[in-house]
Amino acid sequence: MLSVLTSVVFAVLASRRGCSPADVPDFAAHFGSKTRYEDSRAYRRLLAEPAAVDRSLPRVPSGERCSPVHLTAVVRHGSRYPTVKNIRAMRQLSDLLRTASPSPSPSREDGERSAAWRRDVLRRWDMWYTEDMDGQLVPKGREDLRQLATRLAVSFPSLLGEESLRAGRVRVLTSSKHRCVSSAEAFQEGLHLSANVTLAVRYRHQVDDGLLRSFDSCRGYVEGVEKNRTALAEVYKFKRGTEMEALRKKVADKLGLPHRGLTPDLLEAAFFLCSYELAIKSLHSPWCFLFDREDAKVLEYKCDLKLFWKRAHGHAITLAASCPLFHHVFRSLDKAGRPRRSGDTPPEPASILIGHAETLLPFLGLLDLYKDETPPTADNYQSQHARRFRSSLLVPYAANVVLVLLDCTRGPRLQMLVNEAPVRFPGLPEEDAPLYRDVRAAYRHLLDGCDFHKECEGATGGRGPNTEL
């Protein structure tokens, strides 16, 4: 929390900028995987109306009658506390500000206040994060999942409504991590609220790390990427590159610190403090005044490089490690779409899978989405401003991929939503909801292949770029 003096000073600074402490930084959509869902893309409408839904869903061909029969959603957990690693870096930064001898302020002021004044404000900031928080879900994170569940239930009441809940037919699987289990509970709470079910919530979820953290058991991934520094060579190069070095010196000057004192990791810790204060407390933190939008884009790119080369398209083994989830999703769709006789049990209406950014990114990769023609590297930042692979847009807190199977006149169709927005399948760009058989044919090479055990127990090389699976 801010001390009384710091709060007063910050309020003065905020008033000079024409905003209040509750306002959102103008670069809030550039926090990478630490971006709030409502700040991502067009979802800023949720700031004003958390229950806002797209009333045009599902989108089906004109003149064709369709009804939803099954929904599978792969969902990231909600807003969380920092992990122990981040908390230690934050504490180190806070200690540095309190103990380091200030360097002379630069001769040209950066516009608002002297470095000494700014440093004094941040010295008085209370380092309130503790290691026992370690990535746990925060109250805002529970609300993220409740609101997402409510919106999906409004869009698909026949699948996520009262009848499905009372019958216990909404299946929920979750990663074993505490933040995911708490998110699974919150999602179910949201469904009950939306359906006006007066019964106490009876949580029905199962832990399945084999699906939602399959990368942990993929030896090829763990040895070839996770523990292989050369797999992230582009990240380390950018970390010491021109853009990051210029930003590091700029922020050090703003804090009145010697350049050598503010390491790249501590620079990132300052940026994370801005993002966490916003995500956890809806606070425009004084840490945010160290950065502008162009600075945030540099740090966002560093995050994107790490996620691309560690969790997404960068290495084929990373995508192969997600094959169990890919196969599970399509098996669920296959089962729901099979012809049934009148006496057969109706298909399971919904399957909710709660995981991590590391769960969603390789799944999106297997779907062949958000893959740029030129991959991001340490040397091409300036040409990557229009890149499709932006973690701030793809995997903010509570990010989701929803696949809705529709029973239509011409046969089953499949509608895909990414963060609640319709997205067309690669190779099938003409329709929002193509025939399911066409979608399946587009991914036949993965459905008939994509052998997790073969890929994960084979060679562990993670150095080369991604190749087709």
MIVOVEX-790057 format. One line per 5 residues: number of its first residue (from 1); their letters; for each residue x, y, z of C-alpha. Coordinates in steps of 0.02 Angstrom, whole numbers, plus 50000, padded with zeros to 5 digits. Each point is the difference from the previous one (the first is absolute). Layout:
<sites>
NUM> a> X:Y:Z ~ ...;
</sites>
This chain:
<sites>
1> mlsvl> 50000:50000:50000 ~ 50052:50179:49978 ~ 50045:50101:50154 ~ 49892:50153:50036 ~ 50135:50118:49937;
6> tsvvf> 50027:49900:49841 ~ 49813:49994:49968 ~ 49985:50188:50017 ~ 50148:50032:49887 ~ 49936:49876:49872;
11> avlas> 49829:50082:50001 ~ 50082:50166:49959 ~ 50096:49919:49857 ~ 49841:49917:49937 ~ 49904:50163:50004;
16> rrgcs> 50135:50085:49898 ~ 49979:49864:49869 ~ 49812:50023:49999 ~ 49961:49830:50075 ~ 49958:49918:50164;
21> padvp> 50096:49858:50085 ~ 49868:49877:49938 ~ 50031:50044:49817 ~ 50081:49875:49882 ~ 50175:50032:49929;
26> dfaah> 49993:50037:49815 ~ 50112:49848:49969 ~ 49893:49878:50100 ~ 49973:49894:49843 ~ 50188:49965:49987;
31> fgskt> 50037:49901:50159 ~ 50023:49835:49907 ~ 49934:49851:50094 ~ 49971:50113:50151 ~ 49868:50102:49908;
36> ryeds> 49826:50013:50073 ~ 49867:49918:49892 ~ 49897:50159:49991 ~ 50149:50101:49937 ~ 50035:49881:49857;
41> rayrr> 49944:50047:49825 ~ 49818:50051:49984 ~ 49959:49931:50172 ~ 50021:50170:50080 ~ 49809:50007:49986;
46> llaep> 50003:49882:50149 ~ 50069:50142:50107 ~ 49830:50083:49986 ~ 49891:49845:49981 ~ 50077:49839:50067;
51> aavdr> 49850:49897:49941 ~ 50009:50062:49820 ~ 49978:49858:49875 ~ 49997:49983:49811 ~ 49817:49972:49962;
56> slprv> 50040:49941:49823 ~ 50071:49834:50061 ~ 50001:49870:49933 ~ 50027:50059:49822 ~ 49929:49877:49874;
61> psger> 49967:50005:49812 ~ 49850:50103:49950 ~ 49842:49895:49986 ~ 50072:49848:50090 ~ 49923:49945:50163;
66> cspvh> 50125:49954:50136 ~ 49999:49962:50185 ~ 50151:49981:50117 ~ 50029:49823:50062 ~ 50170:50011:50084;
71> ltavv> 50127:50128:50060 ~ 50182:49973:50045 ~ 50094:50145:50079 ~ 50186:50005:50037 ~ 50021:50140:50127;
76> rhgsr> 50147:50082:50086 ~ 49987:50037:50186 ~ 49954:50175:50058 ~ 50106:50141:50070 ~ 50127:49938:50126;
81> yptvk> 50134:50054:50121 ~ 50181:50003:49939 ~ 50101:49840:50010 ~ 50142:49982:50125 ~ 50127:50040:49865;
86> niram> 49913:50165:49959 ~ 49975:50044:50183 ~ 50186:49979:50036 ~ 50045:50114:49855 ~ 49874:50129:50060;
91> rqlsd> 50073:49995:50175 ~ 50175:50019:49929 ~ 49944:50153:49901 ~ 49915:50075:50152 ~ 50155:49971:50106;
96> llrta> 50110:50077:49865 ~ 49899:50160:50000 ~ 50012:50013:50188 ~ 50187:49968:50014 ~ 50086:50054:49840;
101> spsps> 50091:50166:49994 ~ 49909:50107:49872 ~ 50092:50050:49843 ~ 49995:50182:49944 ~ 49835:50042:49916;
106> psred> 50015:50021:49811 ~ 50017:50180:49946 ~ 49841:49992:49897 ~ 49843:49958:50101 ~ 49883:49869:49928;
111> gersa> 49849:50112:50016 ~ 49909:49985:50165 ~ 50105:49982:50155 ~ 50182:49979:50043 ~ 50077:49828:50014;
116> awrrd> 50027:50032:50185 ~ 49816:50036:50028 ~ 49944:49846:49903 ~ 50127:49891:50089 ~ 49938:50064:50168;
121> vlrrw> 49821:49955:49957 ~ 50048:49822:49953 ~ 50113:49981:50151 ~ 49847:50029:50107 ~ 49900:49870:49906;
126> dmwyt> 49963:49851:50113 ~ 50065:49835:49933 ~ 49846:49903:50054 ~ 50022:49844:49893 ~ 50056:49846:50097;
131> edmdg> 50068:49835:49935 ~ 49854:49899:50068 ~ 49889:50086:49870 ~ 50097:49908:49862 ~ 49883:50014:49851;
136> qlvpk> 49838:49970:50094 ~ 49837:50066:49928 ~ 49947:50172:50064 ~ 49818:50056:50030 ~ 50003:50091:49833;
141> gredl> 50053:49836:49919 ~ 49849:49909:50072 ~ 49891:50138:49930 ~ 50084:49981:49829 ~ 49941:49819:49991;
146> rqlat> 49828:50032:50073 ~ 49967:50134:49870 ~ 50067:49894:49857 ~ 49886:49856:50053 ~ 49852:50118:50008;
151> rlavs> 50031:50069:49826 ~ 50020:49826:49924 ~ 49842:49941:50086 ~ 49904:50148:49928 ~ 50067:49961:49826;
156> fpsll> 49968:49811:50014 ~ 49859:49974:50127 ~ 49952:49829:49932 ~ 50174:49934:50040 ~ 50047:50094:50159;
161> geesl> 49829:50034:50076 ~ 49905:49937:50151 ~ 49954:49830:49927 ~ 50183:49956:49965 ~ 50054:50060:50171;
166> ragrv> 49867:49907:50098 ~ 50041:49841:49906 ~ 50186:50023:50035 ~ 50038:49984:49815 ~ 50124:50143:49981;
171> rvlts> 50169:49916:50013 ~ 50141:50106:50074 ~ 50182:49944:49993 ~ 50140:50103:50075 ~ 50188:50010:50022;
176> skhrc> 50057:49956:50176 ~ 50069:50175:50030 ~ 49906:50092:50135 ~ 49956:50148:49887 ~ 49920:49881:49875;
181> vssae> 49899:49903:50129 ~ 49937:50165:50072 ~ 49957:50057:49823 ~ 49903:49839:49970 ~ 49898:50034:50158;
186> afqeg> 49969:50180:49948 ~ 49942:49948:49826 ~ 49872:49883:50077 ~ 49943:50138:50117 ~ 49972:50111:49847;
191> lhlsa> 49895:49866:49915 ~ 49890:49983:50155 ~ 49977:50187:50012 ~ 49953:50016:49817 ~ 49873:49859:50013;
196> nvtla> 49924:50067:50162 ~ 50028:49829:50079 ~ 49961:50025:50183 ~ 50086:49842:50059 ~ 50172:50018:50076;
201> vryrh> 50138:49975:49873 ~ 50060:49821:50002 ~ 50169:50007:49917 ~ 50024:49863:49871 ~ 50173:50002:49926;
206> qvddg> 50145:49882:49976 ~ 50185:50032:49992 ~ 50081:49942:49839 ~ 50179:50058:49976 ~ 50022:49871:49863;
211> llrsf> 49890:50111:49891 ~ 50029:50174:50068 ~ 50185:49990:50047 ~ 50054:49863:49880 ~ 50162:50097:49965;
216> dscrg> 50061:49951:50174 ~ 50004:49817:49949 ~ 50073:50026:49826 ~ 50185:49957:50017 ~ 50041:50071:49830;
221> yvegv> 49925:50167:50049 ~ 50073:50007:50176 ~ 50177:49958:49943 ~ 49995:50081:49828 ~ 49914:50164:50044;
226> eknrt> 49958:50024:50184 ~ 50177:49964:50062 ~ 50092:50048:49842 ~ 50061:50180:50001 ~ 50041:49995:49816;
231> alaev> 49815:49973:49964 ~ 49972:50177:50063 ~ 50151:50079:49917 ~ 49893:50136:49920 ~ 49931:50051:50170;
236> ykfkr> 50172:50019:50080 ~ 50065:50095:49850 ~ 49855:50123:50003 ~ 50018:50020:50188 ~ 50173:50075:49971;
241> gteme> 49957:50081:49834 ~ 49981:50180:49944 ~ 49817:50027:50046 ~ 50012:49925:50174 ~ 50164:50087:50039;
246> alrkk> 49930:50169:49952 ~ 49846:49970:50106 ~ 50101:49938:50148 ~ 50106:50159:50001 ~ 49847:50110:49978;
251> vadkl> 49912:49924:50151 ~ 50159:50002:50104 ~ 50012:50187:49967 ~ 49818:50023:50050 ~ 50040:49913:50165;
256> glphr> 50164:50091:50026 ~ 50094:49834:50004 ~ 50168:49955:49923 ~ 49970:49912:49833 ~ 50091:49845:50057;
261> gltpd> 49884:49983:50152 ~ 49841:49975:49901 ~ 50020:49830:49917 ~ 49882:49939:49862 ~ 49914:49887:50127;
266> lleaa> 49970:50147:50119 ~ 49937:50106:49856 ~ 49875:49864:49963 ~ 49954:49988:50185 ~ 49952:50185:49998;
271> fflcs> 49889:49970:49849 ~ 49922:49848:50083 ~ 49963:50103:50156 ~ 49900:50119:49892 ~ 49904:49855:49922;
276> yelai> 49968:49906:50163 ~ 49937:50153:50093 ~ 49876:50028:49858 ~ 49946:49817:49985 ~ 49986:49969:50187;
281> kslhs> 49941:50166:50070 ~ 49939:50096:49846 ~ 50130:50130:50048 ~ 50096:50114:49883 ~ 50160:49973:50098;
286> pwcfl> 50140:50129:50013 ~ 50111:49867:49923 ~ 49905:50028:49838 ~ 50067:50178:49985 ~ 50171:49928:49961;
291> fdred> 49937:49945:49829 ~ 49908:50064:49847 ~ 49914:49902:49863 ~ 50156:49978:49893 ~ 50095:49935:50152;
296> akvle> 49859:49876:50034 ~ 50007:49937:49821 ~ 50184:49957:50022 ~ 49966:49902:50160 ~ 49849:49918:49922;
301> ykcdl> 50110:49942:49855 ~ 50123:49924:50123 ~ 49855:49903:50076 ~ 49941:49946:49827 ~ 50173:49938:49953;
306> klfwk> 50006:49892:50155 ~ 49827:49928:49973 ~ 50026:49973:49813 ~ 50164:49906:50022 ~ 49954:49910:50160;
311> rahgh> 49812:49969:49991 ~ 49940:50018:49821 ~ 50055:49987:49818 ~ 50186:50018:50033 ~ 50038:49813:50018;
316> aitla> 49901:49854:49931 ~ 50018:49900:50161 ~ 49906:50136:50095 ~ 49846:49974:49892 ~ 50019:49811:50003;
321> ascpl> 49994:50006:50190 ~ 49821:50065:49985 ~ 49940:49856:49890 ~ 49903:49915:50142 ~ 49893:50156:50024;
326> fhhvf> 49971:50019:49813 ~ 49945:49819:49984 ~ 49890:50012:50155 ~ 49907:50151:49932 ~ 49964:49919:49834;
331> rsldk> 49948:49835:50080 ~ 49872:50098:50101 ~ 49937:50085:49842 ~ 49995:49834:49906 ~ 49897:49920:50138;
336> agrpr> 49878:50145:50007 ~ 49978:50001:49812 ~ 49962:49816:49974 ~ 49826:49955:49936 ~ 49888:49941:50142;
341> rsgdt> 49842:49899:50011 ~ 49851:50066:50095 ~ 50039:49901:50157 ~ 50185:50044:50009 ~ 50069:50109:50139;
346> ppepa> 50024:50178:49934 ~ 50180:50058:49981 ~ 50092:50087:50141 ~ 49950:50183:49979 ~ 50164:50080:50054;
351> silig> 50180:49963:50047 ~ 50098:50137:50089 ~ 50190:49980:50009 ~ 50090:50121:50117 ~ 50187:50021:49974;
356> haetl> 50137:50125:49966 ~ 50070:50114:49866 ~ 50117:49853:49970 ~ 49844:49894:49966 ~ 49917:50119:49878;
361> lpflg> 50150:50056:49896 ~ 50052:49828:49931 ~ 49815:49956:49975 ~ 49982:50158:49893 ~ 50160:49949:49913;
366> lldly> 49930:49828:49955 ~ 49846:50088:49931 ~ 50125:50096:49890 ~ 49942:50168:50065 ~ 50098:50162:50024;
371> kdetp> 50153:49939:49909 ~ 50096:50140:49914 ~ 50091:49974:49837 ~ 50159:50065:50081 ~ 50029:49940:50179;
376> ptadn> 50047:50127:50134 ~ 50186:50012:50036 ~ 50116:50112:50100 ~ 50046:50096:49843 ~ 49832:50036:49918;
381> yqsqh> 49903:50096:50134 ~ 49971:50150:49885 ~ 49918:49893:49866 ~ 49890:49903:50122 ~ 49880:50137:50056;
386> arrfr> 49857:49923:49898 ~ 50037:49821:50054 ~ 49855:49884:50033 ~ 50087:49910:50144 ~ 49969:50120:50143;
391> ssllv> 49979:49920:50170 ~ 49906:50154:50065 ~ 49861:49959:49877 ~ 50010:49811:50003 ~ 50029:49949:50181;
396> pyaan> 49948:50137:50121 ~ 49932:49939:50167 ~ 49842:49895:49970 ~ 50042:49977:49815 ~ 49897:49867:49915;
401> vvlvl> 49974:49897:49843 ~ 49821:49941:49979 ~ 49944:49870:49871 ~ 49812:49984:49977 ~ 49928:49852:49905;
406> ldctr> 49837:50042:49911 ~ 49868:49879:49936 ~ 49952:50077:49833 ~ 49892:49957:49850 ~ 50150:49949:49893;
411> gprlq> 50089:49911:50141 ~ 50105:50045:50153 ~ 50093:50166:49993 ~ 50135:50071:50112 ~ 50015:50179:50062;
416> mlvne> 50164:50058:50078 ~ 50018:50147:50118 ~ 50165:50067:50066 ~ 49972:50111:50150 ~ 49815:50002:49955;
421> apvrf> 50030:50069:49825 ~ 49960:49893:49846 ~ 50157:49938:49912 ~ 50000:49903:49837 ~ 50095:49838:49981;
426> pglpe> 50159:50011:49895 ~ 49968:49922:49831 ~ 49812:50029:50018 ~ 49989:50189:49990 ~ 49829:50014:49916;
431> edapl> 49889:49954:50148 ~ 49989:50042:50185 ~ 49931:49825:50035 ~ 50058:49877:49867 ~ 49941:49822:49991;
436> yrdvr> 50083:49896:50134 ~ 50058:49870:49874 ~ 50097:50137:49909 ~ 50081:50059:50161 ~ 50049:49823:50042;
441> aayrh> 50074:49975:49826 ~ 50103:50159:50021 ~ 50081:49928:50157 ~ 50007:49818:49943 ~ 50191:50001:50005;
446> lldgc> 49992:50037:50186 ~ 49851:49892:50042 ~ 50078:49849:49915 ~ 50176:50045:50059 ~ 50067:50117:50133;
451> dfhke> 50064:49854:50104 ~ 50041:50070:50173 ~ 50101:49850:50058 ~ 50100:49986:49840 ~ 50039:50185:49994;
456> cegat> 50035:50021:50185 ~ 50107:49846:50025 ~ 50099:50024:49840 ~ 50143:50120:49967 ~ 50006:50148:50119;
461> ggrgp> 50064:50132:49880 ~ 49912:50165:50028 ~ 50118:50116:49910 ~ 49927:50005:49827 ~ 49848:50098:49945;
466> ntel> 49829:49924:49993 ~ 49963:49874:49863 ~ 49833:49929:49953 ~ 49940:49860:50114;
</sites>
